[in-house]
Amino acid sequence: MKAMLEVCTPTSISYSGTSASITGDGGVEFTACSSLSLNGVFSANYDNYQVVLRGKTPGGAGGLQWFMRLRSSGTDNSTASSYTYQYIYAGATTITANRYTSDKATLWGVYDANELGFTTYYFGPYLSQPTAGRPVGVNSQSGAGIYEFAFTHNQSTSYDGFTLTTAATSMTGLLTVFGFTQ
């Protein structure tokens, strides 16, 4: 059987900022938000998901990271040290890497007002087991800066959504959640 992707439209969203709305094709468009929460995108219909996002942050603030917390029944999981993530960054001719443990996972890093795009794979977020994820993306820093992240969340909880936040003053973009059929 051939694997396919199907759009998972949120049952609801909440945000802090200028605007956010669910589009006619099931995506979420957001403008100048400091946080964006999607509810009801993970369900028993799928085990694994892909979130595709294009966006940007305002310039001048230096290293601007995008963060994620898993969410259940409208509440973020922000348990201390429950997210472990590692990253590799390649920009110009420099490669750096590091590992962190936190109350949230970093999905992306961008500098100044560069456009960015990334895809995050979520493995088993709705299952009552630890969740893993793999964000990969590119931005326009140094011509084509590449970030690769991997994260795990160590709690055996069923999650139906996630919240995005940023170290910048705001984030703007469009994202779509897809469930993998098998």
Backbone as a ProteinNet text record, in pm:
[ID]
protein_1_A
[PRIMARY]
MKAMLEVCTPTSISYSGTSASITGDGGVEFTACSSLSLNGVFSANYDNYQVVLRGKTPGGAGGLQWFMRLRSSGTDNSTASSYTYQYIYAGATTITANRYTSDKATLWGVYDANELGFTTYYFGPYLSQPTAGRPVGVNSQSGAGIYEFAFTHNQSTSYDGFTLTTAATSMTGLLTVFGFTQ
[TERTIARY]
83.7	0	88.7	47.6	122.8	91.2	196.9	178.6	141.1	49.9	5.5	-5.7	-14.8	-35.2	-176.3	-241.7	-373	-369.6	-431.5	-434.1	-511.9	-457.3	-522	-556.8	-678.9	-724.4	-743	-689.4	-709	-856.9	-896.8	-1033.2	-1048.7	-936.9	-935.7	-791.3	-774.6	-642.6	-656.3	-546	-540.5	-404.8	-396.7	-273	-263.4	-140.8	-114.1	-47.9	-105.6	-49.5	-155.7	-116.3	-203.6	-317.8	-285.8	-393.1	-345.9	-441.4	-418.9	-554.1	-555.9	-681.9	-655.1	-756.8	-752	-794.7	-713.2	-742.7	-844.2	-895.9	-994.4	-942.3	-811.1	-754.8	-695.5	-726.7	-686.8	-555.6	-485.9	-362	-392.8	-289	-304.9	-211.8	-270.7	-193.9	-188.5	-69.3	-54.8	35.5	6	79.5	116.8	245.4	297.9	247.3	264.6	222.1	342.8	325.9	431.1	410.4	287.2	258.6	141.2	141.2	34.6	11.6	-111.2	-145.2	-245	-217.7	-308.4	-362.8	-494.2	-561.2	-627.8	-630.9	-703.5	-642.6	-511.8	-448.5	-392.4	-359.1	-313.4	-432.1	-451.3	-565.1	-531.4	-627.4	-610.1	-608.4	-637.7	-639	-500.5	-396	-259.7	-162.1	-52.3	54.1	159.5	188.7	298.1	247.9	315.2	270.1	386.6	351.7	447	385.2	459.8	415.7	507.8	450.2	526.6	499.9	606.9	593.3	686	634.1	717.6	689.2	794	769.7	885.6	875.9	983.8	962.6	1068.8	1065.5	1115.7	1085.4	1132.9	1284.6	1344.5	1490.4	1543.8	1676.6	1746	1756.4	1700.7	1700.5	1808.5	1892.1	1996.6	1942	1995.6	1953.6	1810	1724.7	1581.8	1538.5	1510.5	1471.1	1320.5	1272.2	1132.1	1125.4	1031.5	1018.6	883.1	874.6	750.7	730.1	604.2	562.3	444.4	446.3	332.3	216.4	93.8	-25.8	-132.2	-203.3	-312.1	-431.6	-547.1	-671.5	-655.5	-584.1	-569.2	-462.9	-379.3	-275.8	-139.6	-42.2	95.3	164.4	249.3	334.4	465.7	489.4	612	692.2	683.7	756.9	907	973.7	1117.9	1194.8	1290.7	1383.1	1314.5	1193.8	1125.1	1151.9	1206	1241.6	1394	1446.4	1588.9	1601.4	1690.4	1707.7	1853.8	1887	2020.8	2005.6	2109.2	2104	2240.1	2233.9	2351.3	2316.4	2406.4	2384.6	2502.2	2470.1	2572.1	2535.8	2627.1	2607.8	2740.9	2741.8	2866.6	2960.4	3073.5	3166.3	3181.3	3084.6	3092.3	2986.4	3024.9	2930.4	2941.2	2826.2	2823.3	2718.1	2730.2	2633.8	2627.3	2513.6	2500.3	2381.8	2369.5	2260.7	2208.6	2074.8	2011.6	1898.8	1868	1749.2	1672.8	1538.8	1462.7	1316.5	1237.2	1092.4	1019.8	1097.1	1042.1	1146.6	1105.2	1199.2	1223.7	1347.2	1377.3	1352.2	1276.4	1247.3	1332.1	1374.6	1439.8	1518.1	1626.9	1701.8	1717.4	1699.1	1712.6	1772.4	1840.2	1903	1842.7	1816.1	1759.2	1628.3	1602	1471.2	1472.8	1547.1	1554.1	1426.2	1390.7	1281.3	1327	1234.6	1270.3	1161.6	1199.3	1103.9	1154	1064.2	1106.8	992	1028.8	936.3	970.8	870.7	892.4	811.9	878.8	812.8	788.4	665.1	629.1	598.2	662.6	647.2	569.3	444.6	361	311.8	280	238.6	106.8	15.5	-114.3	-109.5	-5.6	9.3	57.8	16.5	59.3	197.7	294.6	435.2	518.8	648.1	731.3	724.5	724.5	715.7	854.3	881	1005.8	971.7	1066.6	1044.3	1173.1	1159.3	1275.7	1247.3	1281.3	1269.9	1393.1	1369.7	1477	1434.1	1527	1487.8	1603.4	1566.9	1664.3	1619.8	1717.2	1684.6	1784.3	1766.4	1849.8	1977.9	2007.1	2131	2250.7	2353.3	2476.1	2446.2	2345.4	2309.4	2211.3	2239.4	2148	2190.2	2146.1	2177.8	2089.2	2147	2073	2074.6	1957.3	1944.2	1881.3	1935.1	1873.8	1864.4	1745.6	1720.3	1663.2	1672.2	1602.2	1563.4	1441.2	1401	1326.2	1329.4	1246.7	1176.5	1059.4	985.3	962.8	1006.8	1018.4	893	778.1	657.3	563.5	503.3	411.8	270	249.2	121.6	70.3	-60.9	-123.4	-145	-89.8	-101.6	-187	-271.8	-354.8	-315.2	-209.1	-167.7	-32.4	0.5	128.9	117.2	212.6	222.5	358	358.5	481.5	501.3	625.3	663.2	796.8	841.3	967.4	1043.9	1175.7	1259.8	1253.7	1199.5	1183.3	1057.6	1030	908.2	785	799.5	683.9	728.3	632.1	654.4	534.9	562	459.9	479.9	370.8	387.6	260.6	279.8	172	221.4	138.4	175.9	59	93	-6.3	39.9	-53.5	-25.7	-81.6	0.3	-40.2	-23.9	-118.8	-106.3	-64.6	22.7	67.3	-30.2	-82.4	-161.9	-71.1	-105	-21.5	-104.5
-117.2	0	124.2	224.3	348.2	444.4	499.9	599.1	733.7	804.2	934.7	1030.1	1158.2	1261.5	1316.9	1338	1399.9	1520	1630.3	1751.8	1726.5	1772.6	1764.6	1906.4	1945.7	2080.3	2090.7	2193.7	2209.2	2224.1	2170.9	2193.9	2336.2	2393.4	2533.1	2580.7	2712.1	2772.5	2884.6	2920	3040.2	3104.2	3234	3305.3	3432	3480.9	3613.3	3691	3802.4	3881.3	3944.2	3979.8	4053.3	3969.8	3854.7	3773.5	3631.5	3539.1	3400.2	3342.7	3260.6	3200.5	3069.4	2984	2858.4	2888.7	2847.5	2875.1	2774.2	2802	2715.4	2576.2	2562.2	2429.9	2361.8	2413	2347.6	2392.7	2486.8	2540.7	2648	2706	2815.8	2927.9	3043.9	3162.5	3254.7	3308.5	3391.3	3510	3624.1	3748	3809.4	3839.6	3909.3	3848.8	3717.2	3646.9	3614	3625.8	3581.7	3435.9	3385.5	3243.5	3203.3	3075.9	3020.1	2876.9	2844.7	2710.3	2646.5	2522.4	2442.9	2330.2	2315.7	2210.9	2113	1986.2	1885.8	1849.8	1867.6	1827.3	1685.2	1635.9	1498.3	1416.3	1297.1	1214.4	1066.8	982.1	837.3	797.9	890.8	859.5	831.6	888	875.1	855.7	787.8	775.1	884.2	919.6	1011.9	1129.8	1244.3	1369.6	1446.9	1534.1	1626.9	1766.6	1862	2001.6	2080.7	2146.1	2225.2	2371.8	2450.3	2589.8	2677.9	2792.6	2899.2	3021.5	3100.7	3215.4	3311.1	3406.7	3501.8	3567	3627	3703.8	3843.9	3942.7	4077.8	4086.1	4179.3	4192.9	4263.4	4255.5	4332.6	4273	4154.8	4100	3995	3968.5	3866.2	3726.8	3628.8	3488.9	3467.8	3438.2	3426.8	3281.8	3216.3	3076.3	3062.2	2952.5	2913.4	2791.2	2790.5	2682.9	2614	2492.7	2416.1	2347	2344.4	2261.9	2176.9	2050.1	1963.5	2005.2	1974.4	2027.4	1918.7	1914.4	1818.3	1889.3	1876.2	1937.3	2086.2	2157.6	2301.7	2348.1	2254.9	2291.3	2246.5	2338.7	2306.6	2222.3	2130.1	2057.9	2133.5	2196.8	2274.6	2219.3	2087.6	2023	2044.8	2087.9	2114.9	1990.6	2011.6	1907.8	1789.7	1806.7	1695.2	1688.4	1796	1797.1	1794.2	1702.6	1699.7	1718.9	1810.3	1831.1	1855.8	1819.7	1840.7	1911.1	1986.3	2051.4	2051.3	2065.4	2087.5	2205.8	2304.6	2420.1	2434.8	2457.1	2485.4	2616.6	2715	2844.4	2893.9	2942.4	2981.5	2860.9	2870.3	2756.5	2705.8	2737.2	2699.8	2595.6	2496.5	2397.2	2394.8	2404.8	2398.1	2296.3	2248.3	2152.3	2167.8	2123.8	2128.8	2044.1	2021.7	1944	2020.6	2018.2	2089.8	2006.2	2032.6	1979.9	2101.2	2101.9	2222.7	2189.9	2294.5	2280.7	2300.7	2307.2	2320.8	2270.7	2241.7	2198.5	2313.8	2332	2428.7	2361.9	2429.3	2377.1	2442.9	2567.7	2642.4	2757.9	2795	2914.2	2998.4	3128.5	3218.4	3349.4	3419.2	3545.2	3659.9	3768.7	3889.1	3859.1	3922.4	3911.5	3814.4	3709.3	3612.9	3532.4	3503.7	3411.3	3272.6	3189.3	3054.4	2957.4	2833	2726.4	2601.6	2528.4	2402.2	2303.4	2178.1	2067.7	1996.6	1969.6	1894.5	1765.9	1655.1	1525	1494.7	1458.6	1418.4	1269.1	1193.4	1048.8	1008	968.2	918.4	1018.6	1143.9	1240	1204.6	1137.1	1104.4	974.7	895.2	769.7	797.1	716.3	734.1	673.6	740.7	700.9	826.1	822.2	939.4	976	1105.1	1157.3	1199.2	1176.5	1222	1311.1	1394.9	1483.4	1515	1560.6	1589.6	1709.3	1832	1950.1	1965.3	1998	2024	2144.2	2237.4	2353.7	2433.4	2544	2632.5	2776.6	2868	3010	3080.6	3209.8	3283.9	3337.7	3305.6	3351.1	3286.7	3363.2	3314.8	3246.6	3293.9	3235.7	3121.7	3026.3	2914.4	2844.7	2896.3	2835	2714.2	2605	2481	2447.5	2426.6	2379.5	2241.6	2151.6	2020.7	1997	1965	1940.2	1799.6	1747.1	1625.5	1646.5	1605.6	1620.9	1497	1477	1376.1	1443	1390.6	1435.2	1311.6	1313.8	1191.2	1147.1	1207.5	1170.4	1086.8	986	895.9	950.9	1058.8	1130.4	1140.1	1136.4	1155.3	1305	1357.4	1500.3	1519.1	1623.3	1650.5	1778	1845.4	1968.6	2015.5	2139.6	2199	2350.6	2415.4	2560.6	2602	2701.2	2762.1	2895.2	2923.5	3054.4	3091.5	3213.5	3257.9	3343.2	3343.7	3432.5	3575.1	3593.1	3726.3	3790.9	3911.9	3978.1	3915.1	3857.3	3796.9	3704.7	3630.2	3541.5	3552.1	3538.4	3548.2	3431.1	3371.7	3261.8	3186.1	3069.6	2978.1	2838	2757.9	2618.4	2526.9	2403.2	2300.2	2172.2	2101.5	1974	1862.9	1760.1	1644.3	1518.1	1425.8	1294.8	1194.3	1101.4	996.7	880.6	843.2	722.2	610.4	487.3	374.9	266.6
0	0	0	-72.5	-85.6	28.6	90.5	197.3	134.9	201.3	153.1	270.8	239.7	340.7	327.1	442.3	443.7	537.6	497.9	579.8	707.8	819.1	950.9	994.1	973.2	1008.5	1159.3	1223.2	1367.9	1402.2	1518.7	1564.7	1616.6	1665	1708.6	1717.2	1720.1	1740.3	1842.2	1905.5	1988.6	1964.2	1985.7	1956.1	2038	2050.7	2104.7	1992.7	1953	1845.1	1758.7	1636.5	1546.6	1491.2	1427.3	1370.4	1344.3	1343.1	1304.3	1266.1	1160.7	1118.4	1045.9	1049.5	975.9	833.8	735.9	595.8	541	424.9	362.1	331	315.3	285.2	408.4	529.8	653.6	712.9	649.5	705.5	809	866.9	962.1	918.5	892.1	854.4	974.7	1005.1	1123.8	1094.4	1158.3	1137	1270.9	1287.9	1406	1536.9	1552.6	1674.3	1761.3	1892.4	1984.7	2024.2	2011	2030.7	1942.8	1904.9	1822.3	1866.7	1907.3	1952.8	1858.3	1819.9	1737.7	1824.3	1826.6	1903.4	1807.9	1844.8	1767	1633.5	1615.2	1487.8	1493.2	1613.4	1628.6	1680.6	1623.4	1663.5	1644.1	1677.1	1659.6	1511.6	1421.5	1278.2	1221.2	1283.1	1230.7	1346.3	1319.7	1419.1	1400.8	1274.6	1243.5	1161	1178.5	1117.7	1057.8	963	904.1	912.2	967.4	971.4	880.3	779.7	683.1	712.5	727.9	766.9	684.3	642.1	587.5	671.5	697.8	783.3	787.8	880.1	904.2	1039.6	1088.7	1212	1180.2	1265.5	1237.8	1251.8	1183.1	1183.9	1307.1	1320.5	1420.6	1558.7	1581.4	1717.1	1740	1642.6	1660.6	1643	1714.7	1700	1743.4	1650.8	1675.7	1661.1	1770.3	1764.4	1766.6	1708.2	1714.8	1805.2	1899.8	1997.4	1983.9	2039.8	2037.5	2171.1	2214.4	2327.8	2281.7	2317.6	2290.4	2379.5	2335	2397.9	2406.3	2519	2536.7	2597.6	2534.3	2584.9	2615.3	2528.2	2541.1	2639.1	2690.6	2787.1	2736.9	2737.4	2696.4	2802.4	2758.6	2851.9	2861.3	2975.4	2996.3	3114.1	3133.5	3242.2	3223.6	3328.7	3322.2	3278.2	3190	3142.1	3073.7	3023.8	2958.1	2807.5	2749.8	2608.2	2596.4	2518.4	2487.8	2337.4	2295.5	2152	2118.1	1997.9	1942.9	1809	1771	1641	1574.4	1442.3	1358	1269.8	1261.4	1175.3	1079.8	953.1	851.7	784	794	730.5	678.1	554.3	487.9	491	560.7	568.2	711.4	797.7	937.7	971.4	1051.3	1101.1	1253.1	1321.9	1467.5	1510.6	1633.4	1687.4	1837.9	1896.7	2041.6	2084.6	2215.5	2275.4	2396.6	2416.4	2526.8	2587.1	2712.1	2778.3	2830.9	2808.9	2839	2866.8	2890.7	2906	2773	2663	2527.8	2429.1	2309	2204.5	2108.5	2065.1	1960.4	1826.3	1740.9	1607.8	1500.8	1529.3	1423.7	1480.7	1414.2	1447.7	1322.8	1334.8	1220.4	1271.2	1185.1	1224.3	1145.9	1216.3	1158.8	1086.8	974.5	910.1	793	803.5	693.8	681	556.2	529.6	570.7	613.5	652.5	610.6	602.6	576.1	645	708.6	767.9	774.4	779.9	794.6	924.1	1005.4	1128.6	1121.5	1145.8	1154.2	1301.3	1335.9	1471.5	1468.2	1556.3	1559.5	1684.8	1665.6	1774.1	1875.8	1838.9	1942.5	2010.5	1939.9	1999.3	2079.7	2058.1	2130.6	2272.5	2366.9	2506.7	2526.1	2467.7	2474	2452.1	2482	2452.6	2303.2	2274.8	2138.2	2090.5	1963.3	1901.6	1783.2	1742.1	1628.6	1556.4	1431.8	1348.5	1259.4	1303.5	1218.1	1127.7	1002.3	905.6	823.2	798.3	720.7	667.1	602.6	539.9	557.7	565.2	562.8	472.3	454.9	360.1	421.6	547.4	609.5	539.9	513.7	448.3	315.6	244.8	115.7	129.5	215.9	240.1	368.4	481.4	610	633.4	679.7	701.7	851	908.1	1045.2	1043.8	1123.8	1143.7	1292.6	1339.4	1480	1498.1	1616	1656.6	1802.1	1839.2	1978.2	2025.1	2155.9	2220.9	2337.9	2369	2486.7	2571	2695.1	2773.5	2847.6	2823	2895.2	2808.1	2867.2	2795.4	2801.6	2728.7	2727.7	2585.4	2569	2438.9	2416.2	2306.8	2274.5	2149.8	2151.1	2034.1	1961.1	2008.1	1941.9	1988.8	1952.6	1989.4	1988.9	2055.3	2058.9	2004.9	1917.3	1868	1938.3	1977.8	2030.9	1967.9	1992.4	1935.2	2035.5	2019.3	2100.7	2047.1	1928.6	1868.8	1925.7	1881	1925.1	1861.2	1740.7	1675	1561.8	1510.9	1396.4	1303.3	1176.1	1071.8	977.1	928.8	835.1	805.7	746.9	710.7	740.3	808.2	833.4	803.3	768.7	742.7	810	875.5	939.7	852.4	829	748.9	832.6	820.2	881.1	775.4	812.3	720.5	723	606.9	595	547.5	579.4	535.7	473.9
[MASK]
++++++++++++++++++++++++++++++++++++++++++++++++++++++++++++++++++++++++++++++++++++++++++++++++++++++++++++++++++++++++++++++++++++++++++++++++++++++++++++++++++++++++++++++++++++++

